[in-house]
Structure formats: C-alpha cells, structure tokens
Amino acid sequence: MNDIPLSILFGALAALLLLSAFFSSSETALMTLNRYRLQHLVKQGNRSAKKAQRLLKRPDRLLGLILLGNNFVNILASSLATIIGMRLMGNEGIALAAGILTLVVLIFSEVAPKTLAALKPELIAFPASWIYTPLLKLCYPLVWFVNLIANGLLRIFGVKASDHNETTLNKDELKSIVAETDSIMPDRYKNILLGIIDLESATVEDIMTPRNEIIGINIEDPIEEIIHQLKNSQHTRIPIYKVSIDRVIGFLHLRTILTQLLNSENFSKQDITNNLITPFFIPETTPLHKQLQSFKVDKMRIGLVVDEYGDVQGLVSMDDLLQGIVGEIMTEDADVKKYADGSYLVDGSVTVRELNRITHWNLPTEGPKTINGLIIEFLETIPQTGTSLQLHYHQLEVISRNKHAITQVKFSPLN
C-alpha cells in the first residue's frame, strides 16, 4: 500500500463513497416505492417496474444483498481512510481520518442520498433494479447463507420471511386515501367514491325517508280531498293507506291514475284500489347493496321500511338508494352549508353518514342515524335554542328546534 500514490487512494475512496451512496439511496428508494403505483406501471408494461416488483417480492433477499454491498464498501472505505491518514500524519492521522470519514459518509453517503431517494424513489429505484437483478443471481450463495442465519433468528420471534404478502388496504385506509385526493379530484366525485366504498356497511335505515315525512293518501278521506292530493303531488309513486301508514294497502303510480282521473267523469276510490301495486316491505337492517339488487330482481322501485315488529319506519325508493350510494350529483348539498370561517350549518335531519362523507369527519354511525338523533341521545333531552356542547370532539350550537326535534345545528371549526 505504501507504493500506491495518494491520488489513486483518494480516487478509490471517492469511488467507494459513491458506491455507499448508491446502496443507501437504492435501499430507501425500493422500500418507499408506492406499491399501488408500482402495480399500475407493471400492468402498463414498464420493464423497470417489473424488475423492481420481482425484487420486492422477497425483501429479505434484496436487503441482504444491499447490506452486504453497503457494509463491504464502508469497511473498505474505512481501511483506505486509515491508510491515507497514516501516510499523511502517522499514527495521529488514524483518529482524524476516522472522524472525517464518519462525517463524510453521514452527509454524502447516507443523509443526502436517502433524502433524495425518499423524495424521488422511482428515479433511483428503477435504474437500481437493473443492477440488483443480475447482482442477486451472482451473489445468491452468499445472500442465501446470510438470509438463512437472519431468518433463523427471526423464526425465534415467530416471524417468517416467506410469509411476506403484498400490502393490502382495508376500507378505512382506502377512505383515507380517497379523502386526501383534493388536488386531483373535485369534492363532488370524491364523495361519490366514498359513498361506494361505504356501500356494504350502510343500511336502508341510513337513507330512508323517515315515517313522519312520508307523503301518502288516506283512502278513508273524502274523494274530493284525495283528487286534490293526486293533482298536486310531487311524487310519482304514492303509498295508499287506511287511517294509519302502518296499514298500507298498496302504491299508486301517479302517471297511470292521472290519465283515468282526467278522462273519467265518475272517478271514484274504486279506480284507485284497482290500480294499486302490492306494497313491498323492507327490513330496516337490509344493506344498501342487497336492497339495490332486490329492487332489480323484483322489478320494484319503492318500498316501505319496517322494524322487527312490522311497524313502518320509513320509505325507500330506487332514487334514495342511488343518492345514498353516490350522493346528490346535480345539486349542491342544501342541507349542509359551509362558511368561509370553516363552520358548517347543518339541518337536523341530515344523516350522520352523509355529514361524515361531506366533511370527512368520523362521527359514530352505529347508533342514531341523524344529527338530531345523535345530539338528543347524547343530552337525553331536546335542547333549547342556543345550547352549545362538545360532541365527539366537535363544538356545536343548536340554532333552531321545534317541539319534537332539532332543526338546525352549527358546527364550529375544529381547533
């Protein structure tokens, strides 16, 4: 070594530091690659992505190869630095060379390249995969031996490297990803995706028109009043009942009956009963996706939601189902208004699930279905106007109410 010029030793040391930077940066880049983007690139036929994906299927072997190379060049660099230090300053140069080399390796071979790799993983990982693929085959016996010992130690703690699976997302994680797509997707379509993701956990009870808001016709009413209701109805299908909504005798298609009403001089209740469609009853716990399929199979578009005792709790139509799944597409959310200061004015009848979808909050959906019900359950009473409270980490104020329910609530910005 004493015969080798210092210029060559410095050149070799610089080359080793570059190799160390390569191993460090490629390790970080390959391990931080977005697995879902990688899968997308593989499907598009990207050859570099295919090689990277094959390497990542056995991370123990890849890490074994990288760490073997990195430790080898770092130890060799340390030896060269020691020789250079002794050549320049004698024995006193050993400690100085060790200190300088530590600082240089830390900055130029570790922190800087790893930071770059974390910010631009594909830029480094894809070229590196072309190098590691043949290198892994060349060094496989040594890598296999190192992994044999390392994996044996891991088995002591109940970890098997062969059990490695591709990262998968659960529903909540997928919802979090969709909720963070502000820069590439408008809120309207983001809410649609969140509704679809939430499809299996939602039931008809979450989106039904509640019992007190069902607009139907009591067949026991005078015929003149019934005709007035038919002519002024805003709904295509109307439930017909006797005295109480719990005694529904059928649904009436407005388009059919209006034709008879306009062309008949002796229109009677019998004309209504002759055109009734058999009522369709839906258990309140029925999932939305199952009810959507049931409507399709039975060729129905509307049904009554009943509880375990058979009492009518609400009404669900095909339009309600579609709105519950994908949200309101053509109009703004009139019942949830956001202001410039970040506060929300919310109608008390808005469902908790819909508010969560619009605001990306995490209010509980297992209990009461509406904001009104959630507040009343929490306070165990109907609060007076102006009442302020903290509910599930949200500060809110009751803006208005009637005798039976809260009608408007203001949610203040989260601190």
SEKEDREN-680434 format. One line per field, with one value per residue (C-alpha): residue number from 1; residue in one letter; x, y, z. Coordinates in steps of 0.1 Angstrom, whole numbers, plus 2048, in hexadecimal, padded with zeros to 3 digits. Example, Ala and Ser with C-alpha at 12.3 -4.5 7.8 and 13.67 -1.06 7.14 Angstrom:
BEGIN
nr	c(1|2)
rest	c(a|s)
east	c(87B|889)
north	c(7D3|7F5)
up	c(84E|847)
END
This chain:
BEGIN
nr	c(1|2|3|4|5|6|7|8|9|10|11|12|13|14|15|16|17|18|19|20|21|22|23|24|25|26|27|28|29|30|31|32|33|34|35|36|37|38|39|40|41|42|43|44|45|46|47|48|49|50|51|52|53|54|55|56|57|58|59|60|61|62|63|64|65|66|67|68|69|70|71|72|73|74|75|76|77|78|79|80|81|82|83|84|85|86|87|88|89|90|91|92|93|94|95|96|97|98|99|100|101|102|103|104|105|106|107|108|109|110|111|112|113|114|115|116|117|118|119|120|121|122|123|124|125|126|127|128|129|130|131|132|133|134|135|136|137|138|139|140|141|142|143|144|145|146|147|148|149|150|151|152|153|154|155|156|157|158|159|160|161|162|163|164|165|166|167|168|169|170|171|172|173|174|175|176|177|178|179|180|181|182|183|184|185|186|187|188|189|190|191|192|193|194|195|196|197|198|199|200|201|202|203|204|205|206|207|208|209|210|211|212|213|214|215|216|217|218|219|220|221|222|223|224|225|226|227|228|229|230|231|232|233|234|235|236|237|238|239|240|241|242|243|244|245|246|247|248|249|250|251|252|253|254|255|256|257|258|259|260|261|262|263|264|265|266|267|268|269|270|271|272|273|274|275|276|277|278|279|280|281|282|283|284|285|286|287|288|289|290|291|292|293|294|295|296|297|298|299|300|301|302|303|304|305|306|307|308|309|310|311|312|313|314|315|316|317|318|319|320|321|322|323|324|325|326|327|328|329|330|331|332|333|334|335|336|337|338|339|340|341|342|343|344|345|346|347|348|349|350|351|352|353|354|355|356|357|358|359|360|361|362|363|364|365|366|367|368|369|370|371|372|373|374|375|376|377|378|379|380|381|382|383|384|385|386|387|388|389|390|391|392|393|394|395|396|397|398|399|400|401|402|403|404|405|406|407|408|409|410|411|412|413|414|415)
rest	c(m|n|d|i|p|l|s|i|l|f|g|a|l|a|a|l|l|l|l|s|a|f|f|s|s|s|e|t|a|l|m|t|l|n|r|y|r|l|q|h|l|v|k|q|g|n|r|s|a|k|k|a|q|r|l|l|k|r|p|d|r|l|l|g|l|i|l|l|g|n|n|f|v|n|i|l|a|s|s|l|a|t|i|i|g|m|r|l|m|g|n|e|g|i|a|l|a|a|g|i|l|t|l|v|v|l|i|f|s|e|v|a|p|k|t|l|a|a|l|k|p|e|l|i|a|f|p|a|s|w|i|y|t|p|l|l|k|l|c|y|p|l|v|w|f|v|n|l|i|a|n|g|l|l|r|i|f|g|v|k|a|s|d|h|n|e|t|t|l|n|k|d|e|l|k|s|i|v|a|e|t|d|s|i|m|p|d|r|y|k|n|i|l|l|g|i|i|d|l|e|s|a|t|v|e|d|i|m|t|p|r|n|e|i|i|g|i|n|i|e|d|p|i|e|e|i|i|h|q|l|k|n|s|q|h|t|r|i|p|i|y|k|v|s|i|d|r|v|i|g|f|l|h|l|r|t|i|l|t|q|l|l|n|s|e|n|f|s|k|q|d|i|t|n|n|l|i|t|p|f|f|i|p|e|t|t|p|l|h|k|q|l|q|s|f|k|v|d|k|m|r|i|g|l|v|v|d|e|y|g|d|v|q|g|l|v|s|m|d|d|l|l|q|g|i|v|g|e|i|m|t|e|d|a|d|v|k|k|y|a|d|g|s|y|l|v|d|g|s|v|t|v|r|e|l|n|r|i|t|h|w|n|l|p|t|e|g|p|k|t|i|n|g|l|i|i|e|f|l|e|t|i|p|q|t|g|t|s|l|q|l|h|y|h|q|l|e|v|i|s|r|n|k|h|a|i|t|q|v|k|f|s|p|l|n)
east	c(800|81D|826|804|801|7EB|7D7|7CD|7C3|7AE|79E|796|788|771|765|75D|74A|736|72E|723|70C|6FE|6F7|6E8|6D2|6C6|6BC|6A6|698|68E|67F|66B|65D|637|62C|60B|61C|636|61A|60B|62C|630|60E|619|637|653|671|683|663|661|685|67F|660|671|68D|674|662|67E|68A|6A0|6B6|6B6|6C0|6DA|6EA|6E9|6F7|713|71E|71A|72D|748|74F|74C|766|77D|779|782|7A1|7AC|7A5|7BB|7D7|7D5|7D5|7F4|805|7FE|801|80E|7FB|7EB|7D9|7C5|7AD|7AA|7A3|788|777|778|76D|74F|744|748|736|71A|714|71D|716|6F9|6E4|6E5|6E0|6C5|6B2|6B3|6A7|68A|680|685|684|67D|69A|6B3|6A0|699|6BD|6C9|6B2|6C5|6E6|6D8|6C7|6E7|6FB|6E3|6E8|70E|70F|6F2|706|714|6F2|6E1|6F9|6F4|6CE|6CF|6DE|6CA|6A9|6B1|6B4|693|682|68B|673|658|660|663|672|660|63E|643|624|61D|610|5EA|5D2|5B5|595|59F|5C2|5B3|59A|5B7|5CA|5AB|5A5|5C8|5C4|5BB|5D5|5C9|5A4|587|575|555|565|57A|559|54B|569|566|542|54A|565|54C|532|533|532|514|4F0|4CF|4C9|4E5|4D6|4B0|496|48B|467|45D|468|456|43C|41F|3FA|3E0|3C7|3AD|3AF|394|398|39B|3B9|3C9|3C5|3D5|3F3|3F7|3F7|410|427|44C|453|44E|446|42F|428|402|3F8|3D9|3DA|3FE|41E|422|404|411|3FC|413|426|415|428|41E|422|409|3EE|3F0|3E7|3C7|3C0|3C1|3AD|392|374|36C|38F|38C|3A0|39B|3AF|3CC|3CA|3C8|3EA|3FD|41F|425|439|45E|46B|490|4A0|4B2|4D3|4D5|4F7|4F4|506|4EE|4D0|4DC|4DF|4BC|4AC|4BC|4B1|48D|48A|480|489|47B|475|46C|486|479|488|488|464|458|452|45A|479|47E|47D|499|499|4B2|4BB|4C2|4D9|4ED|4EF|4FB|516|524|516|503|513|500|4FA|50E|50A|4EF|4EC|511|51F|544|54F|56F|57A|578|557|53A|515|504|4E0|4D6|4C8|4E9|4F6|517|524|51D|52D|54C|54E|54C|563|57A|573|570|54F|542|529|520|505|4ED|4EC|4E6|4F8|4D8|4D7|4FD|4F9|4D9|4E9|507|4F3|4D6|4BE|4B5|4CC|4C1|4CB|4EE|4FA|51F|531|54F|545|55F|57A|564|558|534|516|4F1|4E4|4C0|4A7|482|46D|47B|49D|4BC|4B9|4DA|4FD|51C|53E|55B|57E|593|5AF)
north	c(800|817|816|821|846|85A|867|843|83C|85C|852|82F|83E|856|839|825|842|844|81F|823|840|829|80D|824|837|819|807|825|829|805|803|823|81C|821|7FD|807|81D|802|7E9|802|806|7E0|7DD|7F7|7E2|7F7|7E0|7F2|7F0|7CA|7C5|7DA|7C7|7A5|7B1|7BE|79C|790|7AE|799|78F|7B2|7C1|7A6|7AF|7D5|7D3|7BB|7D4|7F2|7E3|7D6|7F8|80B|7F4|7F6|81C|81D|809|820|83F|830|829|84D|85C|848|852|876|87A|85A|849|86A|86A|84B|85C|87A|865|852|872|882|862|85E|881|87D|85B|869|887|87B|856|854|873|885|866|857|878|87A|856|85D|87B|86B|845|83B|850|83A|819|811|814|802|7E5|7DE|7DC|7C7|7AD|79E|7A6|792|774|778|77B|764|74A|764|776|754|74C|76E|76B|748|754|774|763|748|763|772|751|751|76F|75F|772|760|773|75C|768|78A|796|7B4|7D2|7D3|7EE|7EB|800|81C|820|821|83C|850|84E|85A|876|883|887|8AC|8B5|89C|897|8AF|8AB|8A0|882|87B|878|860|849|84B|841|823|818|81B|807|7E6|7F6|80C|800|80D|81C|834|843|83E|859|858|84F|872|87F|865|875|85D|85C|850|83D|845|86B|87B|875|89A|89D|87F|88D|8AE|89A|887|8A6|8B8|89B|8A0|87A|860|844|84A|832|82C|823|81F|837|830|82D|80B|7FF|805|7F3|7FB|814|829|834|858|856|83A|848|86C|860|850|86E|886|86F|864|877|85F|859|846|836|815|822|827|805|7F4|804|7FD|7EC|7D2|7E3|7D8|7D6|7D8|7D0|7EE|7DC|7D3|7DE|7F7|7E0|7C4|7DA|7E8|7C4|7BB|7D9|7CD|7A9|7B1|7CE|7E6|80A|811|800|806|801|7ED|7E5|7C3|7C8|7CF|7F4|80C|820|831|82F|827|82C|823|848|848|82A|83A|85B|848|837|852|871|88E|893|8AF|8C6|8D5|8C7|8DF|8D0|8D4|8F7|8FF|923|935|931|90B|907|8F3|8FA|8D7|8CD|8B7|89D|898|875|870|85B|877|891|87C|878|89D|8A9|88A|888|869|86D|84B|83A|81C|82D|849|84F|875|893|89A|877|878|897|88C|86B|87D|896|87F|89C|8B5|8D3|8F7|90E|91D|8FE|8F7|8D7|8C2|8A2|888|8A3|8BC|8DD|8E4|8FA|8F4|90F|906|8EB|8E3|8D0|8AE|8B2|8C7|8D8|8E9|8E6|8FA|8E8|8FF|8FA|8E0|8EF)
up	c(800|806|7E2|7D5|7CE|7E5|7C7|7BF|7E3|7E4|7C3|7D0|7F0|7DD|7C7|7E7|7F5|7D5|7D7|7FB|7F0|7D5|7ED|808|7EF|7DC|7FD|807|7E4|7DF|802|7FE|7DB|7DA|7D6|7C5|7AB|7A6|79F|786|774|772|762|749|740|750|750|76D|782|77B|787|7A6|7AE|7AB|7C2|7DC|7DD|7F3|806|81C|7FF|7F1|812|817|7F6|7FC|81F|815|7FA|810|82E|817|807|828|839|81B|81B|840|839|81D|833|84E|835|827|84A|854|834|83A|85F|86E|88B|894|873|87A|892|87C|85D|870|87B|859|848|860|858|832|832|847|830|80D|810|827|82F|80D|7F7|80D|80E|7E8|7E6|7FE|7E9|7C6|7CC|7A8|79B|7AE|7B4|78F|783|7A2|79B|77A|78E|7AB|796|787|7A7|7BC|7A5|7A7|7CC|7D4|7E8|7FF|802|808|824|835|832|840|860|862|85A|874|88E|883|887|8AC|8AE|899|879|857|83A|822|830|821|80E|7F9|80C|80C|816|82D|828|840|831|80E|819|828|806|7F3|80C|806|7E0|7E1|7C6|7AC|7B3|7B9|7DA|7C8|7B8|7D7|7EB|7D1|7D5|7FB|7F8|7E3|7FB|817|804|817|83A|833|837|82A|84C|845|825|829|82A|84F|858|862|83F|82A|814|80E|808|821|80D|828|820|80B|7E6|7DF|7F7|7E7|7C4|7D0|7DE|7BE|7A8|7BE|7C7|7C0|7C2|7A6|7BE|7DC|7F9|7FF|822|838|856|85F|84B|85C|848|825|80A|7ED|7D8|7BD|79E|798|772|76E|785|778|755|763|779|75C|745|75D|769|785|794|7B5|7D0|7BE|7A1|7B9|7C9|7A7|79D|7BD|7BC|7D8|7F4|7F8|81B|824|846|854|857|832|823|806|7ED|7F4|7F1|7D0|7C3|7D2|7C0|7A0|7A4|7AF|795|7B1|7B6|7D8|7F9|81E|839|857|879|88A|895|872|879|85C|864|842|81D|804|7DE|7C4|7C2|7E7|7E3|7C7|7DA|7F9|7E5|7CF|7E0|7D0|7AE|79D|7BA|7D7|7FB|805|828|830|82A|82F|837|831|856|853|866|859|85C|85C|85A|877|860|84E|854|867|84A|830|847|84B|826|81F|83B|83D|862|876|88A|896|87F|894|8A9|89E|879|878|888|89B|8AA|8B2|8C7|8D8|8E1|8EF|904|90B|904|8E8|8F0|8EE|8D2|8DA|8EC|8E6|8EC|8E2|8D0|8C6|8C5|8B1|8BF|8B4|8BC|8B8|8A1|89F|8AA|8AA|8C4|8BB|8AB|8A5|882|87E|88D|889|88B|893|884|895|8AA)
END
